Amino acid sequence: MPRSDPAPGLDLGIPRGDHAAATAQAARCPGFTPDDEDEWAADEARSCFNCRWRRWTPDSFRCLAPTPPT
């Protein structure tokens, strides 16, 4: 049976619709880097939803920042 490797990155457990949690997490994140504005998914500039390192999943996203949040 093939082995399934875990998805890369860190799952922060922030649902797609929780803008307050994504903004709060990004404020504490040393690796936050804004994505191109045309890729933004939140009104707040500093939000995990607008970070270059986030990769969307069906329910949330995974953080691939080189210095992930703690």
Distance bins in CASP14 RR format, pairs under 12 A and 6 or more apart:
PFRMAT RR
TARGET T0000
AUTHOR 0000-0000-0000
RMODE 2
METHOD distances of the structure
MODEL  1
6 62 0 0 0 0 1 0 0 0 0 0 0
7 55 0 0 0 0 1 0 0 0 0 0 0
7 56 0 0 0 0 0 1 0 0 0 0 0
7 57 1 0 0 1 0 0 0 0 0 0 0
7 58 0 0 0 0 0 1 0 0 0 0 0
7 60 0 0 0 0 0 1 0 0 0 0 0
7 61 0 0 0 0 0 1 0 0 0 0 0
7 62 1 0 1 0 0 0 0 0 0 0 0
7 63 0 0 0 0 0 1 0 0 0 0 0
7 64 0 0 0 0 1 0 0 0 0 0 0
8 53 0 0 0 0 0 1 0 0 0 0 0
8 55 0 0 0 0 1 0 0 0 0 0 0
8 57 0 0 0 0 0 1 0 0 0 0 0
8 62 1 0 0 1 0 0 0 0 0 0 0
8 63 0 0 0 0 1 0 0 0 0 0 0
8 64 1 0 0 1 0 0 0 0 0 0 0
8 65 0 0 0 0 0 1 0 0 0 0 0
8 68 0 0 0 0 0 1 0 0 0 0 0
9 53 0 0 0 0 1 0 0 0 0 0 0
9 54 0 0 0 0 1 0 0 0 0 0 0
9 55 1 0 0 1 0 0 0 0 0 0 0
9 57 0 0 0 0 0 1 0 0 0 0 0
9 60 0 0 0 0 0 1 0 0 0 0 0
9 61 0 0 0 0 1 0 0 0 0 0 0
9 62 1 0 1 0 0 0 0 0 0 0 0
9 63 1 0 1 0 0 0 0 0 0 0 0
9 64 1 0 1 0 0 0 0 0 0 0 0
9 65 0 0 0 0 1 0 0 0 0 0 0
9 66 0 0 0 0 0 1 0 0 0 0 0
9 68 1 0 0 1 0 0 0 0 0 0 0
9 69 0 0 0 0 0 1 0 0 0 0 0
10 25 0 0 0 0 0 1 0 0 0 0 0
10 29 0 0 0 0 0 1 0 0 0 0 0
10 31 0 0 0 0 0 1 0 0 0 0 0
10 48 0 0 0 0 0 1 0 0 0 0 0
10 51 0 0 0 0 0 1 0 0 0 0 0
10 53 0 0 0 0 1 0 0 0 0 0 0
10 54 0 0 0 0 0 1 0 0 0 0 0
10 55 0 0 0 0 0 1 0 0 0 0 0
10 57 0 0 0 0 0 1 0 0 0 0 0
10 60 0 0 0 0 0 1 0 0 0 0 0
10 61 0 0 0 0 1 0 0 0 0 0 0
10 62 1 0 0 1 0 0 0 0 0 0 0
10 63 1 0 1 0 0 0 0 0 0 0 0
10 64 1 0 0 1 0 0 0 0 0 0 0
10 65 0 0 0 0 1 0 0 0 0 0 0
10 66 0 0 0 0 0 1 0 0 0 0 0
10 67 0 0 0 0 0 1 0 0 0 0 0
10 68 1 0 1 0 0 0 0 0 0 0 0
10 69 1 0 0 1 0 0 0 0 0 0 0
10 70 0 0 0 0 1 0 0 0 0 0 0
11 48 0 0 0 0 0 1 0 0 0 0 0
11 54 0 0 0 0 0 1 0 0 0 0 0
11 55 0 0 0 0 0 1 0 0 0 0 0
11 56 0 0 0 0 0 1 0 0 0 0 0
11 57 1 0 0 1 0 0 0 0 0 0 0
11 58 0 0 0 0 0 1 0 0 0 0 0
11 59 0 0 0 0 1 0 0 0 0 0 0
11 60 1 0 0 1 0 0 0 0 0 0 0
11 61 0 0 0 0 1 0 0 0 0 0 0
11 62 1 0 1 0 0 0 0 0 0 0 0
11 63 1 0 0 1 0 0 0 0 0 0 0
11 64 0 0 0 0 0 1 0 0 0 0 0
11 68 0 0 0 0 0 1 0 0 0 0 0
11 69 0 0 0 0 0 1 0 0 0 0 0
12 18 0 0 0 0 0 1 0 0 0 0 0
12 21 0 0 0 0 1 0 0 0 0 0 0
12 22 0 0 0 0 1 0 0 0 0 0 0
12 24 0 0 0 0 0 1 0 0 0 0 0
12 25 1 0 0 1 0 0 0 0 0 0 0
12 26 0 0 0 0 0 1 0 0 0 0 0
12 28 0 0 0 0 0 1 0 0 0 0 0
12 29 0 0 0 0 1 0 0 0 0 0 0
12 48 1 0 0 1 0 0 0 0 0 0 0
12 49 0 0 0 0 0 1 0 0 0 0 0
12 51 0 0 0 0 0 1 0 0 0 0 0
12 53 0 0 0 0 0 1 0 0 0 0 0
12 54 0 0 0 0 1 0 0 0 0 0 0
12 55 0 0 0 0 0 1 0 0 0 0 0
12 57 0 0 0 0 0 1 0 0 0 0 0
12 59 0 0 0 0 0 1 0 0 0 0 0
12 60 1 0 0 1 0 0 0 0 0 0 0
12 61 1 0 0 1 0 0 0 0 0 0 0
12 62 0 0 0 0 1 0 0 0 0 0 0
12 63 1 0 1 0 0 0 0 0 0 0 0
12 64 0 0 0 0 0 1 0 0 0 0 0
12 65 0 0 0 0 0 1 0 0 0 0 0
12 68 0 0 0 0 1 0 0 0 0 0 0
12 69 1 0 0 1 0 0 0 0 0 0 0
12 70 0 0 0 0 0 1 0 0 0 0 0
13 21 0 0 0 0 1 0 0 0 0 0 0
13 22 0 0 0 0 0 1 0 0 0 0 0
13 25 0 0 0 0 1 0 0 0 0 0 0
13 48 0 0 0 0 0 1 0 0 0 0 0
13 54 0 0 0 0 0 1 0 0 0 0 0
13 57 0 0 0 0 1 0 0 0 0 0 0
13 59 0 0 0 0 1 0 0 0 0 0 0
13 60 1 0 1 0 0 0 0 0 0 0 0
13 61 0 0 0 0 1 0 0 0 0 0 0
13 62 0 0 0 0 1 0 0 0 0 0 0
13 63 0 0 0 0 1 0 0 0 0 0 0
13 69 0 0 0 0 0 1 0 0 0 0 0
14 20 0 0 0 0 1 0 0 0 0 0 0
14 21 1 0 1 0 0 0 0 0 0 0 0
14 22 1 0 1 0 0 0 0 0 0 0 0
14 23 0 0 0 0 1 0 0 0 0 0 0
14 24 0 0 0 0 1 0 0 0 0 0 0
14 25 1 0 0 1 0 0 0 0 0 0 0
14 26 0 0 0 0 1 0 0 0 0 0 0
14 29 0 0 0 0 0 1 0 0 0 0 0
14 41 0 0 0 0 0 1 0 0 0 0 0
14 42 0 0 0 0 0 1 0 0 0 0 0
14 47 0 0 0 0 1 0 0 0 0 0 0
14 48 1 0 0 1 0 0 0 0 0 0 0
14 49 0 0 0 0 1 0 0 0 0 0 0
14 51 0 0 0 0 0 1 0 0 0 0 0
14 54 0 0 0 0 1 0 0 0 0 0 0
14 56 0 0 0 0 0 1 0 0 0 0 0
14 57 0 0 0 0 0 1 0 0 0 0 0
14 59 0 0 0 0 1 0 0 0 0 0 0
14 60 1 0 1 0 0 0 0 0 0 0 0
14 61 1 0 0 1 0 0 0 0 0 0 0
14 62 0 0 0 0 0 1 0 0 0 0 0
14 63 0 0 0 0 1 0 0 0 0 0 0
14 69 0 0 0 0 0 1 0 0 0 0 0
15 21 1 0 0 1 0 0 0 0 0 0 0
15 22 0 0 0 0 1 0 0 0 0 0 0
15 48 0 0 0 0 0 1 0 0 0 0 0
15 49 0 0 0 0 0 1 0 0 0 0 0
15 57 0 0 0 0 0 1 0 0 0 0 0
15 58 0 0 0 0 0 1 0 0 0 0 0
15 59 1 0 0 1 0 0 0 0 0 0 0
15 60 1 0 1 0 0 0 0 0 0 0 0
15 61 0 0 0 0 1 0 0 0 0 0 0
16 22 0 0 0 0 1 0 0 0 0 0 0
16 41 0 0 0 0 1 0 0 0 0 0 0
16 42 0 0 0 0 0 1 0 0 0 0 0
16 47 0 0 0 0 0 1 0 0 0 0 0
16 48 0 0 0 0 0 1 0 0 0 0 0
16 49 1 0 0 1 0 0 0 0 0 0 0
16 54 0 0 0 0 0 1 0 0 0 0 0
16 56 1 0 0 1 0 0 0 0 0 0 0
16 57 0 0 0 0 1 0 0 0 0 0 0
16 58 0 0 0 0 1 0 0 0 0 0 0
16 59 1 0 0 1 0 0 0 0 0 0 0
16 60 1 0 1 0 0 0 0 0 0 0 0
16 61 1 0 0 1 0 0 0 0 0 0 0
17 23 0 0 0 0 0 1 0 0 0 0 0
17 41 0 0 0 0 1 0 0 0 0 0 0
17 42 0 0 0 0 1 0 0 0 0 0 0
17 47 0 0 0 0 0 1 0 0 0 0 0
17 48 0 0 0 0 0 1 0 0 0 0 0
17 49 0 0 0 0 1 0 0 0 0 0 0
17 59 0 0 0 0 1 0 0 0 0 0 0
17 60 0 0 0 0 1 0 0 0 0 0 0
17 61 0 0 0 0 0 1 0 0 0 0 0
18 24 0 0 0 0 1 0 0 0 0 0 0
18 25 0 0 0 0 1 0 0 0 0 0 0
18 41 0 0 0 0 0 1 0 0 0 0 0
18 42 0 0 0 0 0 1 0 0 0 0 0
18 47 0 0 0 0 0 1 0 0 0 0 0
18 48 0 0 0 0 1 0 0 0 0 0 0
18 49 0 0 0 0 1 0 0 0 0 0 0
18 59 0 0 0 0 0 1 0 0 0 0 0
18 60 0 0 0 0 1 0 0 0 0 0 0
18 61 0 0 0 0 0 1 0 0 0 0 0
19 25 0 0 0 0 0 1 0 0 0 0 0
19 26 0 0 0 0 0 1 0 0 0 0 0
19 40 0 0 0 0 0 1 0 0 0 0 0
19 41 0 0 0 0 1 0 0 0 0 0 0
19 42 1 0 1 0 0 0 0 0 0 0 0
19 43 1 0 0 1 0 0 0 0 0 0 0
19 44 1 0 0 1 0 0 0 0 0 0 0
19 46 0 0 0 0 0 1 0 0 0 0 0
19 47 1 0 0 1 0 0 0 0 0 0 0
19 48 0 0 0 0 1 0 0 0 0 0 0
19 49 1 0 0 1 0 0 0 0 0 0 0
19 50 0 0 0 0 0 1 0 0 0 0 0
20 26 0 0 0 0 0 1 0 0 0 0 0
20 27 0 0 0 0 0 1 0 0 0 0 0
20 42 0 0 0 0 0 1 0 0 0 0 0
20 43 0 0 0 0 0 1 0 0 0 0 0
20 44 0 0 0 0 1 0 0 0 0 0 0
20 47 0 0 0 0 1 0 0 0 0 0 0
20 48 0 0 0 0 0 1 0 0 0 0 0
20 49 0 0 0 0 0 1 0 0 0 0 0
21 27 0 0 0 0 0 1 0 0 0 0 0
21 28 0 0 0 0 0 1 0 0 0 0 0
21 42 0 0 0 0 0 1 0 0 0 0 0
21 44 0 0 0 0 0 1 0 0 0 0 0
21 47 0 0 0 0 1 0 0 0 0 0 0
21 48 0 0 0 0 1 0 0 0 0 0 0
21 49 0 0 0 0 1 0 0 0 0 0 0
21 60 0 0 0 0 0 1 0 0 0 0 0
21 61 0 0 0 0 0 1 0 0 0 0 0
21 69 0 0 0 0 0 1 0 0 0 0 0
22 28 0 0 0 0 0 1 0 0 0 0 0
22 29 0 0 0 0 0 1 0 0 0 0 0
22 32 0 0 0 0 0 1 0 0 0 0 0
22 40 0 0 0 0 0 1 0 0 0 0 0
22 41 0 0 0 0 1 0 0 0 0 0 0
22 42 1 0 0 1 0 0 0 0 0 0 0
22 43 0 0 0 0 0 1 0 0 0 0 0
22 44 0 0 0 0 1 0 0 0 0 0 0
22 45 0 0 0 0 0 1 0 0 0 0 0
22 46 0 0 0 0 1 0 0 0 0 0 0
22 47 1 0 1 0 0 0 0 0 0 0 0
22 48 1 0 1 0 0 0 0 0 0 0 0
22 49 1 0 1 0 0 0 0 0 0 0 0
22 50 0 0 0 0 1 0 0 0 0 0 0
22 51 0 0 0 0 1 0 0 0 0 0 0
22 54 0 0 0 0 1 0 0 0 0 0 0
22 60 0 0 0 0 1 0 0 0 0 0 0
22 61 0 0 0 0 1 0 0 0 0 0 0
22 63 0 0 0 0 0 1 0 0 0 0 0
22 69 0 0 0 0 0 1 0 0 0 0 0
23 29 0 0 0 0 0 1 0 0 0 0 0
23 32 0 0 0 0 0 1 0 0 0 0 0
23 41 0 0 0 0 0 1 0 0 0 0 0
23 42 1 0 0 1 0 0 0 0 0 0 0
23 43 0 0 0 0 1 0 0 0 0 0 0
23 44 1 0 1 0 0 0 0 0 0 0 0
23 45 0 0 0 0 1 0 0 0 0 0 0
23 46 1 0 0 1 0 0 0 0 0 0 0
23 47 1 0 1 0 0 0 0 0 0 0 0
23 48 1 0 0 1 0 0 0 0 0 0 0
23 49 0 0 0 0 1 0 0 0 0 0 0
23 50 0 0 0 0 1 0 0 0 0 0 0
23 51 0 0 0 0 0 1 0 0 0 0 0
24 32 0 0 0 0 0 1 0 0 0 0 0
24 42 0 0 0 0 0 1 0 0 0 0 0
24 44 0 0 0 0 0 1 0 0 0 0 0
24 46 0 0 0 0 1 0 0 0 0 0 0
24 47 0 0 0 0 1 0 0 0 0 0 0
24 48 0 0 0 0 1 0 0 0 0 0 0
24 49 0 0 0 0 0 1 0 0 0 0 0
24 69 0 0 0 0 0 1 0 0 0 0 0
25 31 0 0 0 0 0 1 0 0 0 0 0
25 32 0 0 0 0 1 0 0 0 0 0 0
25 42 0 0 0 0 0 1 0 0 0 0 0
25 44 0 0 0 0 0 1 0 0 0 0 0
25 46 0 0 0 0 1 0 0 0 0 0 0
25 47 0 0 0 0 1 0 0 0 0 0 0
25 48 1 0 1 0 0 0 0 0 0 0 0
25 49 0 0 0 0 1 0 0 0 0 0 0
25 50 0 0 0 0 0 1 0 0 0 0 0
25 51 0 0 0 0 1 0 0 0 0 0 0
25 53 0 0 0 0 0 1 0 0 0 0 0
25 54 0 0 0 0 0 1 0 0 0 0 0
25 60 0 0 0 0 0 1 0 0 0 0 0
25 61 0 0 0 0 0 1 0 0 0 0 0
25 63 0 0 0 0 1 0 0 0 0 0 0
25 65 0 0 0 0 0 1 0 0 0 0 0
25 68 0 0 0 0 0 1 0 0 0 0 0
25 69 1 0 1 0 0 0 0 0 0 0 0
25 70 0 0 0 0 0 1 0 0 0 0 0
26 32 1 0 1 0 0 0 0 0 0 0 0
26 33 0 0 0 0 0 1 0 0 0 0 0
26 34 0 0 0 0 1 0 0 0 0 0 0
26 35 0 0 0 0 0 1 0 0 0 0 0
26 40 0 0 0 0 0 1 0 0 0 0 0
26 42 0 0 0 0 1 0 0 0 0 0 0
26 44 1 0 0 1 0 0 0 0 0 0 0
26 45 0 0 0 0 1 0 0 0 0 0 0
26 46 1 0 1 0 0 0 0 0 0 0 0
26 47 1 0 1 0 0 0 0 0 0 0 0
26 48 1 0 1 0 0 0 0 0 0 0 0
26 49 0 0 0 0 1 0 0 0 0 0 0
26 50 1 0 0 1 0 0 0 0 0 0 0
26 51 1 0 0 1 0 0 0 0 0 0 0
26 52 0 0 0 0 0 1 0 0 0 0 0
26 53 0 0 0 0 0 1 0 0 0 0 0
26 54 0 0 0 0 1 0 0 0 0 0 0
26 61 0 0 0 0 0 1 0 0 0 0 0
26 63 0 0 0 0 1 0 0 0 0 0 0
26 65 0 0 0 0 0 1 0 0 0 0 0
26 69 0 0 0 0 1 0 0 0 0 0 0
27 44 0 0 0 0 1 0 0 0 0 0 0
27 45 0 0 0 0 0 1 0 0 0 0 0
27 46 1 0 0 1 0 0 0 0 0 0 0
27 47 0 0 0 0 1 0 0 0 0 0 0
27 48 0 0 0 0 1 0 0 0 0 0 0
27 51 0 0 0 0 0 1 0 0 0 0 0
27 69 0 0 0 0 1 0 0 0 0 0 0
28 46 0 0 0 0 0 1 0 0 0 0 0
28 48 0 0 0 0 0 1 0 0 0 0 0
28 65 0 0 0 0 0 1 0 0 0 0 0
28 67 0 0 0 0 0 1 0 0 0 0 0
28 68 0 0 0 0 0 1 0 0 0 0 0
28 69 1 0 0 1 0 0 0 0 0 0 0
28 70 1 0 0 1 0 0 0 0 0 0 0
29 46 0 0 0 0 1 0 0 0 0 0 0
29 47 0 0 0 0 0 1 0 0 0 0 0
29 48 1 0 0 1 0 0 0 0 0 0 0
29 50 0 0 0 0 0 1 0 0 0 0 0
29 51 1 0 0 1 0 0 0 0 0 0 0
29 52 0 0 0 0 0 1 0 0 0 0 0
29 53 0 0 0 0 1 0 0 0 0 0 0
29 54 0 0 0 0 0 1 0 0 0 0 0
29 63 1 0 0 1 0 0 0 0 0 0 0
29 65 1 0 0 1 0 0 0 0 0 0 0
29 66 0 0 0 0 0 1 0 0 0 0 0
29 67 0 0 0 0 1 0 0 0 0 0 0
29 68 1 0 0 1 0 0 0 0 0 0 0
29 69 1 0 1 0 0 0 0 0 0 0 0
29 70 0 0 0 0 1 0 0 0 0 0 0
30 51 0 0 0 0 0 1 0 0 0 0 0
30 53 0 0 0 0 0 1 0 0 0 0 0
30 63 0 0 0 0 0 1 0 0 0 0 0
30 65 0 0 0 0 1 0 0 0 0 0 0
30 66 0 0 0 0 1 0 0 0 0 0 0
30 67 1 0 1 0 0 0 0 0 0 0 0
30 68 0 0 0 0 1 0 0 0 0 0 0
30 69 1 0 0 1 0 0 0 0 0 0 0
30 70 0 0 0 0 1 0 0 0 0 0 0
31 46 0 0 0 0 0 1 0 0 0 0 0
31 48 0 0 0 0 0 1 0 0 0 0 0
31 51 0 0 0 0 1 0 0 0 0 0 0
31 52 0 0 0 0 1 0 0 0 0 0 0
31 53 1 0 0 1 0 0 0 0 0 0 0
31 54 0 0 0 0 0 1 0 0 0 0 0
31 63 0 0 0 0 1 0 0 0 0 0 0
31 64 0 0 0 0 0 1 0 0 0 0 0
31 65 1 0 1 0 0 0 0 0 0 0 0
31 66 1 0 0 1 0 0 0 0 0 0 0
31 67 1 0 1 0 0 0 0 0 0 0 0
31 68 1 0 0 1 0 0 0 0 0 0 0
31 69 1 0 0 1 0 0 0 0 0 0 0
31 70 0 0 0 0 0 1 0 0 0 0 0
32 44 0 0 0 0 0 1 0 0 0 0 0
32 45 0 0 0 0 0 1 0 0 0 0 0
32 46 1 0 0 1 0 0 0 0 0 0 0
32 47 0 0 0 0 1 0 0 0 0 0 0
32 48 1 0 0 1 0 0 0 0 0 0 0
32 49 0 0 0 0 0 1 0 0 0 0 0
32 50 0 0 0 0 1 0 0 0 0 0 0
32 51 1 0 1 0 0 0 0 0 0 0 0
32 52 0 0 0 0 1 0 0 0 0 0 0
32 53 1 0 0 1 0 0 0 0 0 0 0
32 54 0 0 0 0 1 0 0 0 0 0 0
32 63 0 0 0 0 1 0 0 0 0 0 0
32 65 1 0 0 1 0 0 0 0 0 0 0
32 66 0 0 0 0 0 1 0 0 0 0 0
32 67 0 0 0 0 1 0 0 0 0 0 0
32 68 0 0 0 0 0 1 0 0 0 0 0
32 69 0 0 0 0 1 0 0 0 0 0 0
33 39 0 0 0 0 0 1 0 0 0 0 0
33 45 0 0 0 0 0 1 0 0 0 0 0
33 46 0 0 0 0 0 1 0 0 0 0 0
33 48 0 0 0 0 0 1 0 0 0 0 0
33 50 0 0 0 0 1 0 0 0 0 0 0
33 51 1 0 0 1 0 0 0 0 0 0 0
33 52 1 0 1 0 0 0 0 0 0 0 0
33 53 1 0 0 1 0 0 0 0 0 0 0
33 54 0 0 0 0 0 1 0 0 0 0 0
33 63 0 0 0 0 0 1 0 0 0 0 0
33 64 0 0 0 0 0 1 0 0 0 0 0
33 65 1 0 0 1 0 0 0 0 0 0 0
33 66 0 0 0 0 1 0 0 0 0 0 0
33 67 0 0 0 0 1 0 0 0 0 0 0
34 40 1 0 0 1 0 0 0 0 0 0 0
34 41 0 0 0 0 0 1 0 0 0 0 0
34 42 0 0 0 0 0 1 0 0 0 0 0
34 44 0 0 0 0 0 1 0 0 0 0 0
34 45 1 0 0 1 0 0 0 0 0 0 0
34 46 1 0 0 1 0 0 0 0 0 0 0
34 47 0 0 0 0 1 0 0 0 0 0 0
34 48 0 0 0 0 0 1 0 0 0 0 0
34 49 0 0 0 0 0 1 0 0 0 0 0
34 50 1 0 1 0 0 0 0 0 0 0 0
34 51 1 0 0 1 0 0 0 0 0 0 0
34 52 1 0 0 1 0 0 0 0 0 0 0
34 53 0 0 0 0 0 1 0 0 0 0 0
34 54 0 0 0 0 0 1 0 0 0 0 0
35 41 0 0 0 0 1 0 0 0 0 0 0
35 42 0 0 0 0 0 1 0 0 0 0 0
35 45 0 0 0 0 0 1 0 0 0 0 0
35 46 0 0 0 0 0 1 0 0 0 0 0
35 47 0 0 0 0 0 1 0 0 0 0 0
35 48 0 0 0 0 0 1 0 0 0 0 0
35 49 0 0 0 0 1 0 0 0 0 0 0
35 50 1 0 1 0 0 0 0 0 0 0 0
35 51 1 0 0 1 0 0 0 0 0 0 0
35 52 1 0 1 0 0 0 0 0 0 0 0
35 53 0 0 0 0 1 0 0 0 0 0 0
35 54 1 0 0 1 0 0 0 0 0 0 0
35 55 0 0 0 0 0 1 0 0 0 0 0
35 56 0 0 0 0 0 1 0 0 0 0 0
35 61 0 0 0 0 0 1 0 0 0 0 0
35 64 0 0 0 0 0 1 0 0 0 0 0
35 65 0 0 0 0 0 1 0 0 0 0 0
36 50 0 0 0 0 1 0 0 0 0 0 0
36 51 0 0 0 0 0 1 0 0 0 0 0
36 52 0 0 0 0 1 0 0 0 0 0 0
37 43 0 0 0 0 0 1 0 0 0 0 0
37 45 0 0 0 0 1 0 0 0 0 0 0
37 50 0 0 0 0 1 0 0 0 0 0 0
37 52 0 0 0 0 0 1 0 0 0 0 0
38 50 0 0 0 0 0 1 0 0 0 0 0
39 47 0 0 0 0 0 1 0 0 0 0 0
39 49 0 0 0 0 1 0 0 0 0 0 0
39 50 1 0 0 1 0 0 0 0 0 0 0
39 51 0 0 0 0 1 0 0 0 0 0 0
39 52 0 0 0 0 1 0 0 0 0 0 0
39 53 0 0 0 0 0 1 0 0 0 0 0
39 54 0 0 0 0 1 0 0 0 0 0 0
39 55 0 0 0 0 0 1 0 0 0 0 0
39 56 0 0 0 0 0 1 0 0 0 0 0
40 46 0 0 0 0 0 1 0 0 0 0 0
40 47 1 0 0 1 0 0 0 0 0 0 0
40 48 0 0 0 0 0 1 0 0 0 0 0
40 49 1 0 0 1 0 0 0 0 0 0 0
40 50 1 0 1 0 0 0 0 0 0 0 0
40 51 0 0 0 0 1 0 0 0 0 0 0
40 52 0 0 0 0 0 1 0 0 0 0 0
40 54 0 0 0 0 0 1 0 0 0 0 0
41 47 1 0 0 1 0 0 0 0 0 0 0
41 48 0 0 0 0 1 0 0 0 0 0 0
41 49 1 0 1 0 0 0 0 0 0 0 0
41 50 1 0 0 1 0 0 0 0 0 0 0
41 51 0 0 0 0 1 0 0 0 0 0 0
41 54 0 0 0 0 1 0 0 0 0 0 0
41 56 0 0 0 0 1 0 0 0 0 0 0
41 60 0 0 0 0 0 1 0 0 0 0 0
41 61 0 0 0 0 1 0 0 0 0 0 0
42 48 0 0 0 0 1 0 0 0 0 0 0
42 49 1 0 1 0 0 0 0 0 0 0 0
42 50 1 0 1 0 0 0 0 0 0 0 0
42 51 0 0 0 0 1 0 0 0 0 0 0
42 54 0 0 0 0 0 1 0 0 0 0 0
42 61 0 0 0 0 0 1 0 0 0 0 0
43 49 0 0 0 0 1 0 0 0 0 0 0
43 50 0 0 0 0 1 0 0 0 0 0 0
44 50 1 0 0 1 0 0 0 0 0 0 0
44 51 0 0 0 0 0 1 0 0 0 0 0
45 51 0 0 0 0 0 1 0 0 0 0 0
47 54 0 0 0 0 1 0 0 0 0 0 0
47 61 0 0 0 0 0 1 0 0 0 0 0
48 54 1 0 1 0 0 0 0 0 0 0 0
48 55 0 0 0 0 0 1 0 0 0 0 0
48 56 0 0 0 0 0 1 0 0 0 0 0
48 60 0 0 0 0 1 0 0 0 0 0 0
48 61 1 0 0 1 0 0 0 0 0 0 0
48 62 0 0 0 0 0 1 0 0 0 0 0
48 63 1 0 0 1 0 0 0 0 0 0 0
48 64 0 0 0 0 0 1 0 0 0 0 0
48 65 0 0 0 0 1 0 0 0 0 0 0
48 68 0 0 0 0 0 1 0 0 0 0 0
48 69 0 0 0 0 1 0 0 0 0 0 0
49 55 0 0 0 0 0 1 0 0 0 0 0
49 56 0 0 0 0 1 0 0 0 0 0 0
49 60 0 0 0 0 1 0 0 0 0 0 0
49 61 1 0 0 1 0 0 0 0 0 0 0
49 63 0 0 0 0 0 1 0 0 0 0 0
50 61 0 0 0 0 0 1 0 0 0 0 0
51 61 0 0 0 0 1 0 0 0 0 0 0
51 62 0 0 0 0 0 1 0 0 0 0 0
51 63 1 0 0 1 0 0 0 0 0 0 0
51 64 0 0 0 0 1 0 0 0 0 0 0
51 65 1 0 0 1 0 0 0 0 0 0 0
51 66 0 0 0 0 0 1 0 0 0 0 0
51 67 0 0 0 0 0 1 0 0 0 0 0
51 68 0 0 0 0 0 1 0 0 0 0 0
51 69 0 0 0 0 1 0 0 0 0 0 0
52 61 0 0 0 0 0 1 0 0 0 0 0
52 63 0 0 0 0 0 1 0 0 0 0 0
52 64 0 0 0 0 1 0 0 0 0 0 0
52 65 0 0 0 0 1 0 0 0 0 0 0
52 66 0 0 0 0 0 1 0 0 0 0 0
53 61 0 0 0 0 1 0 0 0 0 0 0
53 62 0 0 0 0 1 0 0 0 0 0 0
53 63 1 0 1 0 0 0 0 0 0 0 0
53 64 1 0 1 0 0 0 0 0 0 0 0
53 65 1 1 0 0 0 0 0 0 0 0 0
53 66 1 0 0 1 0 0 0 0 0 0 0
53 67 0 0 0 0 1 0 0 0 0 0 0
53 68 0 0 0 0 1 0 0 0 0 0 0
53 69 0 0 0 0 1 0 0 0 0 0 0
54 60 0 0 0 0 1 0 0 0 0 0 0
54 61 1 0 1 0 0 0 0 0 0 0 0
54 62 1 0 0 1 0 0 0 0 0 0 0
54 63 1 0 0 1 0 0 0 0 0 0 0
54 64 1 0 0 1 0 0 0 0 0 0 0
54 65 0 0 0 0 1 0 0 0 0 0 0
54 68 0 0 0 0 0 1 0 0 0 0 0
54 69 0 0 0 0 0 1 0 0 0 0 0
55 61 1 0 0 1 0 0 0 0 0 0 0
55 62 1 0 1 0 0 0 0 0 0 0 0
55 63 0 0 0 0 1 0 0 0 0 0 0
55 64 1 0 1 0 0 0 0 0 0 0 0
55 65 0 0 0 0 0 1 0 0 0 0 0
56 62 0 0 0 0 1 0 0 0 0 0 0
56 63 0 0 0 0 0 1 0 0 0 0 0
56 64 0 0 0 0 0 1 0 0 0 0 0
57 63 0 0 0 0 0 1 0 0 0 0 0
57 64 0 0 0 0 0 1 0 0 0 0 0
62 68 0 0 0 0 0 1 0 0 0 0 0
62 69 0 0 0 0 0 1 0 0 0 0 0
63 69 1 0 0 1 0 0 0 0 0 0 0
63 70 0 0 0 0 0 1 0 0 0 0 0
END
